[in-house]
């Protein structure tokens, strides 16, 4: 990795940590972190625990994850001494299957929101990024969502940045990525990549746009 790339990642890391510190100062003990064992949320976890490793880490257990995901979750929770909270749904997959939105709502979204209320959390560290989808462009580092705030420390990271940073810092990743799964989802919705995807080309363009955002924020 070139010295320019290293400096670019360092700036992004510091910006993310600044967001995390501000969130911790603002919400103190009323903040948690959402973790699905994917690259983005694991990077969030890596950065956050350097500042505070006592936060509740919320894992939405739909009961439909791959065995690799469960093993990775348990190992990292033990190795990193996480305050892991496993969230189970109130209904079974059999009762909500057939419609993806309904399934996700009842097995993931609804139980997570319920747990946030139970824990009286006012904010949740999430893994949204500007480069993933066009709708994320409207996201801010602190976004109001229903009854709590989403904190998005990784907004300015592109996919290629996440991969380089995790490799350089030897951050563990879910083994499903080695089986060509591009994102970590439940078994009914997960599909491995069957064709070559030029992530580098797509991320390069995103990195240029995100770099301009960082300049506007006073970084660089």
VEXDRENLO-792099 format. One record per residue (C-alpha): x, y, z. Coordinates in Angstrom, 1 decimal, always signed. Example, Ala and Ser with C-alpha at 12.3 -4.5 7.8 and 13.67 -1.06 7.14 Angstrom:
2
ATOM     c1     c2     c3
ATOM  +12.3   -4.5   +7.8
ATOM  +13.7   -1.1   +7.1
END
This chain:
220
ATOM     c1     c2     c3
ATOM   +0.0   +0.0   +0.0
ATOM   +1.3   +3.4   -1.0
ATOM   +2.0   +6.2   +1.5
ATOM   -0.9   +8.2   +0.0
ATOM   -3.3   +5.3   +0.5
ATOM   -2.1   +4.8   +4.1
ATOM   -2.6   +8.5   +4.8
ATOM   -6.1   +8.4   +3.1
ATOM   -7.1   +5.5   +5.4
ATOM   -5.7   +7.2   +8.4
ATOM   -7.8  +10.3   +7.8
ATOM  -10.9   +8.2   +7.4
ATOM  -10.1   +6.3  +10.5
ATOM   -9.7   +9.5  +12.5
ATOM  -12.9  +11.0  +11.1
ATOM  -14.8   +7.8  +12.2
ATOM  -13.3   +7.9  +15.7
ATOM  -14.2  +11.6  +16.0
ATOM  -17.8  +10.7  +15.2
ATOM  -17.7   +7.8  +17.7
ATOM  -16.2  +10.0  +20.5
ATOM  -18.8  +12.6  +19.9
ATOM  -21.6  +10.0  +20.1
ATOM  -20.2   +8.6  +23.3
ATOM  -20.0  +12.0  +24.9
ATOM  -23.5  +12.9  +23.7
ATOM  -25.3   +9.7  +24.8
ATOM  -22.9   +8.3  +27.4
ATOM  -24.5   +5.0  +28.7
ATOM  -27.5   +5.3  +26.4
ATOM  -25.8   +4.1  +23.2
ATOM  -25.2   +0.6  +21.7
ATOM  -23.7   -0.9  +18.6
ATOM  -25.5   -3.0  +15.9
ATOM  -23.4   -5.9  +14.7
ATOM  -24.3   -8.4  +11.9
ATOM  -20.8   -9.9  +11.6
ATOM  -20.3   -8.3   +8.2
ATOM  -17.2   -6.3   +7.2
ATOM  -18.7   -2.9   +7.8
ATOM  -20.2   -3.6  +11.3
ATOM  -17.1   -5.5  +12.3
ATOM  -14.9   -2.5  +11.3
ATOM  -17.3   -0.3  +13.4
ATOM  -16.8   -2.7  +16.3
ATOM  -13.0   -2.6  +15.8
ATOM  -12.9   +1.2  +15.9
ATOM  -15.4   +1.6  +18.7
ATOM  -13.8   -0.8  +21.1
ATOM  -10.5   +1.2  +20.9
ATOM  -12.4   +3.9  +22.6
ATOM  -15.0   +2.0  +24.7
ATOM  -15.4   -1.8  +24.8
ATOM  -18.3   -1.8  +27.3
ATOM  -21.1   -0.8  +24.9
ATOM  -23.9   -3.3  +24.4
ATOM  -23.3   -5.0  +21.1
ATOM  -26.7   -6.0  +19.5
ATOM  -26.8   -9.0  +17.3
ATOM  -30.2   -9.7  +15.5
ATOM  -30.5  -13.5  +15.6
ATOM  -33.2  -14.2  +13.0
ATOM  -32.5  -18.0  +13.7
ATOM  -31.7  -18.2  +10.0
ATOM  -28.0  -17.3   +9.9
ATOM  -25.3  -19.6   +8.5
ATOM  -23.4  -21.8  +10.9
ATOM  -20.3  -19.9   +9.9
ATOM  -21.9  -16.6  +11.1
ATOM  -22.8  -18.1  +14.5
ATOM  -19.3  -19.5  +15.0
ATOM  -17.7  -16.2  +14.0
ATOM  -20.0  -14.3  +16.3
ATOM  -19.2  -16.5  +19.3
ATOM  -15.5  -16.5  +18.7
ATOM  -15.1  -12.8  +18.2
ATOM  -17.4  -12.1  +21.2
ATOM  -15.0  -14.2  +23.3
ATOM  -11.7  -13.0  +21.9
ATOM  -12.7   -9.3  +22.1
ATOM  -14.6   -9.6  +25.4
ATOM  -17.8   -8.1  +23.9
ATOM  -20.9   -7.2  +25.8
ATOM  -22.9   -9.2  +23.3
ATOM  -26.7   -9.2  +23.4
ATOM  -28.4  -11.8  +21.2
ATOM  -31.8  -10.7  +20.0
ATOM  -34.4  -13.3  +19.1
ATOM  -37.7  -12.7  +17.3
ATOM  -41.1  -13.4  +18.9
ATOM  -42.4  -15.2  +15.8
ATOM  -41.0  -18.1  +13.7
ATOM  -39.8  -17.9  +10.1
ATOM  -42.6  -20.2   +9.1
ATOM  -45.2  -17.6  +10.0
ATOM  -43.6  -14.7   +8.0
ATOM  -41.8  -16.4   +5.1
ATOM  -42.8  -15.7   +1.5
ATOM  -42.4  -11.9   +1.6
ATOM  -38.9  -10.6   +2.1
ATOM  -40.0   -7.2   +3.6
ATOM  -42.4   -8.8   +6.1
ATOM  -39.8  -11.4   +7.0
ATOM  -37.1   -8.9   +7.7
ATOM  -39.5   -6.6   +9.6
ATOM  -40.7   -9.4  +12.0
ATOM  -37.4  -11.3  +12.4
ATOM  -34.9   -8.4  +12.5
ATOM  -36.3   -4.9  +12.6
ATOM  -39.1   -5.3  +15.1
ATOM  -37.0   -7.3  +17.7
ATOM  -34.2   -4.9  +17.4
ATOM  -36.4   -1.9  +18.0
ATOM  -38.0   -3.7  +21.0
ATOM  -34.6   -4.4  +22.5
ATOM  -33.5   -0.7  +22.0
ATOM  -36.6   +0.3  +24.0
ATOM  -35.9   -2.3  +26.7
ATOM  -32.3   -1.1  +27.2
ATOM  -33.5   +2.5  +27.0
ATOM  -30.9   +3.3  +24.4
ATOM  -31.1   +6.7  +22.7
ATOM  -28.6   +6.0  +19.9
ATOM  -27.2   +3.0  +18.0
ATOM  -23.9   +2.9  +16.1
ATOM  -24.7   +1.5  +12.6
ATOM  -22.8   +0.7   +9.5
ATOM  -24.3   +2.8   +6.7
ATOM  -22.0   +4.1   +4.0
ATOM  -22.5   +6.7   +1.3
ATOM  -21.0   +4.4   -1.4
ATOM  -23.3   +1.5   -0.9
ATOM  -26.5   +2.9   -2.3
ATOM  -27.7   +6.2   -3.7
ATOM  -30.2   +6.7   -0.9
ATOM  -27.4   +6.8   +1.7
ATOM  -26.2  +10.1   +0.2
ATOM  -28.9  +11.8   +2.2
ATOM  -27.7  +10.2   +5.4
ATOM  -25.7  +12.2   +8.0
ATOM  -23.3  +11.0  +10.7
ATOM  -26.2  +11.4  +13.2
ATOM  -29.6  +10.5  +11.8
ATOM  -32.9  +10.5  +13.7
ATOM  -34.7   +7.2  +13.2
ATOM  -38.0   +6.6  +14.9
ATOM  -37.3   +6.7  +18.7
ATOM  -33.5   +6.8  +18.5
ATOM  -30.6   +8.2  +16.6
ATOM  -28.4   +6.2  +14.2
ATOM  -24.7   +7.0  +14.4
ATOM  -22.9   +6.3  +11.1
ATOM  -19.1   +6.5  +11.6
ATOM  -18.4   +4.8   +8.3
ATOM  -20.4   +7.0   +5.9
ATOM  -17.2   +8.3   +4.2
ATOM  -15.7   +4.8   +3.6
ATOM  -15.8   +3.0   +0.2
ATOM  -15.9   -0.8   -0.1
ATOM  -12.3   -0.9   -1.2
ATOM  -11.2   +1.2   +1.8
ATOM  -12.9   -1.2   +4.2
ATOM  -11.2   -4.2   +2.7
ATOM   -7.7   -2.5   +2.7
ATOM   -8.1   -1.3   +6.3
ATOM   -9.2   -4.7   +7.6
ATOM   -6.4   -6.5   +5.7
ATOM   -3.8   -4.1   +6.9
ATOM   -4.9   -4.3  +10.5
ATOM   -5.6   -8.0  +10.4
ATOM   -9.2   -7.6  +11.5
ATOM  -11.1  -10.9  +11.4
ATOM  -13.9  -11.4   +8.9
ATOM  -16.8  -13.7   +8.5
ATOM  -15.6  -16.8   +6.6
ATOM  -18.6  -16.6   +4.3
ATOM  -16.7  -13.9   +2.3
ATOM  -14.2  -16.6   +1.4
ATOM  -17.1  -18.6   -0.1
ATOM  -18.0  -15.6   -2.4
ATOM  -20.8  -14.2   -0.4
ATOM  -20.7  -10.4   -1.0
ATOM  -22.8   -9.5   +2.0
ATOM  -23.8  -11.4   +5.2
ATOM  -27.5  -12.2   +5.1
ATOM  -29.8  -14.9   +6.3
ATOM  -29.8  -18.2   +4.5
ATOM  -33.0  -17.8   +2.5
ATOM  -31.8  -14.5   +1.0
ATOM  -28.1  -15.0   +0.7
ATOM  -26.6  -15.7   -2.8
ATOM  -22.9  -16.2   -3.5
ATOM  -21.4  -14.2   -6.3
ATOM  -21.3  -16.3   -9.5
ATOM  -19.5  -13.8  -11.8
ATOM  -16.5  -11.6  -11.4
ATOM  -17.4   -8.1  -10.0
ATOM  -15.0   -5.2  -10.5
ATOM  -15.3   -3.8   -7.0
ATOM  -12.1   -1.9   -7.4
ATOM  -13.4   +0.2  -10.4
ATOM  -16.7   +0.9   -8.7
ATOM  -15.0   +1.8   -5.3
ATOM  -12.4   +3.9   -6.9
ATOM  -15.1   +6.3   -8.3
ATOM  -16.8   +6.3   -4.9
ATOM  -13.5   +7.0   -3.1
ATOM  -13.0  +10.1   -5.3
ATOM  -16.4  +11.4   -4.4
ATOM  -16.0  +10.6   -0.7
ATOM  -12.6  +12.3   -0.7
ATOM  -14.3  +15.5   -1.9
ATOM  -16.7  +15.2   +1.0
ATOM  -13.8  +14.9   +3.5
ATOM  -12.2  +17.9   +2.0
ATOM  -15.4  +19.9   +2.5
ATOM  -15.4  +18.7   +6.1
ATOM  -11.9  +20.0   +6.7
ATOM  -10.1  +16.7   +6.5
ATOM   -7.1  +16.5   +4.2
END
